[in-house]
Amino acid sequence: MKKKTQEAFMMAEGLTAMIVIALGVNLFFACEQQLQYQYQNSLQKLAAIRLGKEVSDLYAIKREKVSLTRDGMIAKASSQGVIIYYKGKRLWQVIS
């Protein structure tokens, strides 16, 4: 009887260790996915800000409404400010 209980505890310990390892792996992949999302989001914001800088520089030179398009982003500059659209949504706006 004592041997069976020892085997049961060993099996329970192994099962517990496997569950802890599985949870750790799942947590790692969830964190990795979130980091990738944040990285892509920051790259998109950086591209939008750079495009906004370019279009505002062009407006400062020409002193008329300017529009630039790059990678699906549309940046428009006028006397009111700079607006950047991506897929029809306003992504960034600077009002002067």
N, CA and C of each residue as an Amber inpcrd file, in Angstrom:
protein
   288
   0.8190000  -1.1860000   0.0000000   0.0000000   0.0000000   0.0000000
   0.8640000   1.2510000   0.0000000   1.9420000   1.2340000   0.7540000
   2.8160000   2.3950000   0.8480000   3.4590000   2.7050000  -0.4980000
   3.7980000   1.6820000  -1.2670000   4.4500000   1.8760000  -2.5550000
   3.5050000   2.5530000  -3.5490000   2.2170000   2.1870000  -3.5200000
   1.2490000   2.7850000  -4.4200000   1.0540000   4.2720000  -4.1170000
   1.0370000   4.6380000  -2.8580000   0.8780000   6.0570000  -2.5220000
   2.1140000   6.8490000  -2.9340000   3.2850000   6.2450000  -2.8160000
   4.5040000   6.9240000  -3.2610000   4.4670000   7.1400000  -4.7760000
   4.0110000   6.1340000  -5.5150000   3.9070000   6.2670000  -6.9710000
   2.8800000   7.3340000  -7.3410000   1.7820000   7.4010000  -6.5950000
   0.7380000   8.4010000  -6.8620000   1.2880000   9.8110000  -6.6130000
   2.0450000   9.9810000  -5.5320000   2.6330000  11.3030000  -5.2630000
   3.6600000  11.6820000  -6.3260000   4.4360000  10.7160000  -6.7870000
   5.4240000  10.9950000  -7.8330000   4.7120000  11.4170000  -9.1190000
   3.6110000  10.7350000  -9.4290000   2.8590000  11.0870000 -10.6200000
   2.2270000  12.4770000 -10.4610000   1.7280000  12.7950000  -9.2910000
   1.1330000  14.1130000  -9.0410000   2.1960000  15.2070000  -9.1440000
   3.3800000  14.9460000  -8.6290000   4.4690000  15.9210000  -8.7420000
   4.8590000  16.1430000 -10.2020000   4.9450000  15.0680000 -10.9550000
   5.2740000  15.1840000 -12.3830000   4.2090000  15.9510000 -13.1470000
   2.9570000  15.6670000 -12.8380000   1.8510000  16.3600000 -13.4940000
   1.8460000  17.8470000 -13.1270000   2.1050000  18.1460000 -11.8820000
   2.1770000  19.5430000 -11.4470000   3.3260000  20.2640000 -12.1400000
   4.4690000  19.6220000 -12.2410000   5.6140000  20.2310000 -12.9220000
   5.3030000  20.4750000 -14.3940000   4.6210000  19.5280000 -15.0380000
   4.2710000  19.6960000 -16.4430000   3.2870000  20.8600000 -16.6310000
   2.3420000  21.0080000 -15.7270000   1.3820000  22.1170000 -15.8140000
   2.0880000  23.4550000 -15.6290000   3.0020000  23.5310000 -14.6760000
   3.7430000  24.7760000 -14.4360000   4.5860000  25.1440000 -15.6590000
   5.2360000  24.1670000 -16.2540000   6.0550000  24.4240000 -17.4490000
   5.1690000  24.8610000 -18.6140000   4.0180000  24.2040000 -18.7920000
   3.1010000  24.5700000 -19.8800000   2.5840000  26.0000000 -19.6920000
   2.2540000  26.3790000 -18.4760000   1.8050000  27.7500000 -18.2140000
   2.9140000  28.7600000 -18.4880000   4.1280000  28.4070000 -18.1240000
   5.2580000  29.2960000 -18.3900000   5.4970000  29.5000000 -19.8770000
   5.4020000  28.4320000 -20.6500000   5.5880000  28.5260000 -22.1050000
   4.4780000  29.3750000 -22.7230000   3.2320000  29.1470000 -22.2950000
   2.1200000  29.9430000 -22.8110000   2.2770000  31.4180000 -22.4640000
   2.7120000  31.7060000 -21.2560000   2.9330000  33.0970000 -20.8550000
   4.0440000  33.7320000 -21.6890000   5.1030000  32.9760000 -21.9540000
   6.1900000  33.4830000 -22.7790000   5.7000000  33.8620000 -24.1620000
   4.9170000  32.9870000 -24.8020000   4.4440000  33.2730000 -26.1500000
   3.4370000  34.4230000 -26.1740000   2.6280000  34.5490000 -25.1360000
   1.6890000  35.6720000 -25.0690000   2.4540000  36.9970000 -24.9370000
   3.4890000  37.0040000 -24.1210000   4.3130000  38.2120000 -23.9720000
   5.0560000  38.5270000 -25.2660000   5.5470000  37.5170000 -25.9470000
   6.2440000  37.7120000 -27.2210000   5.3050000  38.3170000 -28.2630000
   4.0740000  37.8230000 -28.3110000   3.0950000  38.3540000 -29.2600000
   2.7790000  39.8160000 -28.9450000   2.6390000  40.1550000 -27.6760000
   2.3660000  41.5450000 -27.2930000   3.5430000  42.4470000 -27.6380000
   4.7510000  41.9830000 -27.4390000   5.9300000  42.7750000 -27.8080000
   5.9940000  43.0160000 -29.3070000   5.6650000  42.0100000 -30.1040000
   5.6440000  42.1800000 -31.5620000   4.5900000  43.2020000 -31.9720000
   3.4310000  43.1590000 -31.3410000   2.3710000  44.1240000 -31.6390000
   2.8310000  45.5410000 -31.3020000   3.4250000  45.7180000 -30.1410000
   3.8980000  47.0450000 -29.7370000   5.0050000  47.5390000 -30.6620000
   5.8690000  46.6530000 -31.1060000   6.9510000  47.0340000 -32.0140000
   6.3960000  47.5140000 -33.3510000   5.4470000  46.7640000 -33.9140000
   4.8380000  47.1580000 -35.1830000   4.0910000  48.4730000 -35.0370000
   3.4040000  48.6560000 -33.9270000   2.6760000  49.8930000 -33.6690000
   3.6250000  51.0790000 -33.5740000   4.7610000  50.8970000 -32.9130000
   5.7300000  51.9950000 -32.7920000   6.3770000  52.3140000 -34.1390000
   6.6100000  51.2940000 -34.9730000   7.1440000  51.5560000 -36.3150000
   6.1540000  52.3550000 -37.1550000   4.8850000  52.0260000 -37.0390000
   3.8570000  52.7560000 -37.7880000   3.7760000  54.2110000 -37.3190000
   3.8330000  54.4320000 -36.0200000   3.7910000  55.8010000 -35.5020000
   5.0210000  56.5870000 -35.9410000   6.1800000  55.9470000 -35.9340000
   7.4000000  56.6140000 -36.3680000   7.3160000  57.0060000 -37.8390000
   6.7960000  56.1050000 -38.6800000   6.6350000  56.4140000 -40.1010000
   5.6550000  57.5630000 -40.2940000   4.5920000  57.5830000 -39.5080000
   3.6080000  58.6660000 -39.6060000   4.2160000  60.0020000 -39.2000000
   5.0030000  60.0010000 -38.1500000   5.6280000  61.2440000 -37.6870000
   6.6410000  61.7460000 -38.7070000   7.3990000  60.8440000 -39.2980000
   8.3670000  61.2510000 -40.3230000   7.6560000  61.8390000 -41.5420000
   6.5610000  61.2040000 -41.9600000   5.7990000  61.7200000 -43.0950000
   5.2060000  63.0850000 -42.7600000   4.7390000  63.2420000 -41.5420000
   4.2260000  64.5420000 -41.1080000   5.2970000  65.6080000 -41.1110000
   6.4910000  65.2570000 -40.7210000   7.6100000  66.2100000 -40.7500000
   7.9270000  66.6220000 -42.1810000   7.9380000  65.6490000 -43.0950000
   8.2240000  65.9700000 -44.4920000   7.1720000  66.8990000 -45.0750000
   5.9030000  66.5830000 -44.8160000   4.8420000  67.3960000 -45.3930000
   4.8150000  68.7880000 -44.7640000   5.1510000  68.9020000 -43.4930000
   5.1880000  70.2320000 -42.8730000   6.3600000  71.0530000 -43.4090000
   7.4790000  70.3890000 -43.6970000   8.6070000  71.1100000 -44.3110000
   8.2420000  71.6070000 -45.7050000   7.5380000  70.7680000 -46.4770000
   7.0980000  71.1970000 -47.8040000   6.1280000  72.3690000 -47.7130000
   5.2450000  72.3320000 -46.7230000   4.3120000  73.4460000 -46.5500000
   5.0560000  74.7270000 -46.1780000   6.0740000  74.6000000 -45.3470000
   6.8540000  75.7830000 -44.9420000   7.5620000  76.4020000 -46.1390000
   7.9480000  75.5800000 -47.1050000   8.6300000  76.1010000 -48.2950000
   7.6320000  76.7080000 -49.2780000   6.5480000  75.9740000 -49.5760000
   5.6150000  76.3910000 -50.6210000   4.5430000  77.3750000 -50.1420000
   4.1760000  77.3070000 -48.8710000   3.1090000  78.1300000 -48.3090000
   1.7600000  77.9050000 -49.0000000   1.5030000  76.6590000 -49.3890000
   0.2060000  76.2570000 -49.9220000  -0.0730000  74.8360000 -49.4610000
  -1.3150000  74.3980000 -49.5690000  -1.6770000  73.0640000 -49.1080000
  -0.8370000  71.9980000 -49.8130000  -0.3460000  71.0480000 -49.0140000
   0.5170000  69.9910000 -49.5330000  -0.0210000  68.6530000 -49.0430000
   0.0950000  67.6390000 -49.9100000  -0.3290000  66.2940000 -49.5550000
   0.7230000  65.2920000 -50.0290000   1.0800000  64.3450000 -49.1590000
   2.0280000  63.2790000 -49.4990000   1.4020000  61.9300000 -49.1600000
   1.7290000  60.9340000 -49.9700000   1.2450000  59.5810000 -49.7330000
   2.4380000  58.6240000 -49.7180000   2.4660000  57.7750000 -48.6910000
   3.5290000  56.7720000 -48.6020000   3.0410000  55.6020000 -47.7490000
   3.1920000  54.3930000 -48.2810000   2.8460000  53.1550000 -47.5630000
   1.4140000  53.1620000 -47.0190000   0.4890000  53.6890000 -47.7970000
  -0.9080000  53.7110000 -47.3650000  -1.2540000  54.8630000 -46.4510000
  -0.2860000  55.6690000 -46.0880000  -0.5290000  56.8340000 -45.2410000
  -0.6420000  58.0770000 -46.1070000  -1.5740000  58.9330000 -45.7500000
  -1.7630000  60.1930000 -46.4540000  -1.5570000  61.3100000 -45.4420000
  -0.6230000  62.2010000 -45.7480000  -0.3510000  63.3410000 -44.8750000
  -0.7420000  64.6140000 -45.6030000  -1.4860000  65.4680000 -44.9220000
  -1.9270000  66.7320000 -45.5010000  -1.5200000  67.8640000 -44.5770000
  -0.9410000  68.9040000 -45.1910000  -0.5330000  70.0750000 -44.4160000
  -1.2210000  71.2990000 -44.9870000  -1.6830000  72.1430000 -44.1000000
  -2.2890000  73.4130000 -44.4910000  -2.0000000  74.4190000 -43.3890000
  -2.6250000  75.5800000 -43.4980000  -2.3800000  76.6040000 -42.4810000
  -2.9480000  76.1950000 -41.1220000  -3.9120000  75.2530000 -41.1100000
  -4.4920000  74.7900000 -39.8440000  -3.6080000  73.7760000 -39.1170000
  -2.7430000  73.0730000 -39.8460000  -1.8740000  72.0850000 -39.2210000
  -1.6130000  70.9020000 -40.1320000  -1.1680000  69.8070000 -39.5350000
  -0.8360000  68.5850000 -40.2730000  -1.7310000  67.4580000 -39.7670000
  -2.3050000  66.7260000 -40.7310000  -3.1430000  65.5730000 -40.3970000
  -2.6290000  64.3780000 -41.1990000  -2.5190000  63.2230000 -40.5310000
  -2.0430000  62.0050000 -41.1810000  -3.1400000  60.9590000 -41.0640000
  -3.5190000  60.3930000 -42.2160000  -4.5490000  59.3640000 -42.2780000
  -3.9160000  58.0360000 -42.6670000  -4.4820000  56.9610000 -42.1150000
  -4.0730000  55.6150000 -42.5040000  -5.3360000  54.7750000 -42.6290000
  -5.5950000  54.2870000 -43.8270000  -6.7960000  53.4940000 -44.1230000
  -8.0680000  54.2440000 -43.7370000  -8.0870000  55.5200000 -44.0260000
  -9.2790000  56.3200000 -43.7850000  -9.4410000  56.8070000 -42.3610000
  -8.5930000  56.3680000 -41.4500000  -8.6830000  56.8080000 -40.0580000
  -7.6210000  57.8640000 -39.7830000  -7.9600000  58.8420000 -38.9680000
  -6.9920000  59.8560000 -38.5750000  -6.0250000  59.2200000 -37.5880000
  -4.7750000  59.1850000 -37.9810000  -3.7510000  58.5370000 -37.1660000
  -3.0370000  59.5520000 -36.2740000  -2.7990000  60.7260000 -36.8160000
  -2.0080000  61.7380000 -36.1090000  -2.4920000  63.1100000 -36.5480000
  -2.5010000  64.0600000 -35.6240000  -2.9330000  65.4120000 -35.9750000
  -2.1790000  66.4160000 -35.1210000  -1.6620000  67.4530000 -35.8030000
  -1.0040000  68.5580000 -35.1090000  -1.6800000  69.8270000 -35.6040000
  -2.2590000  70.5600000 -34.6860000  -2.9640000  71.7810000 -35.0410000
  -2.0860000  72.9680000 -34.6760000  -1.9770000  73.9050000 -35.6340000
  -1.1520000  75.0900000 -35.3520000  -2.0090000  76.2640000 -34.9520000
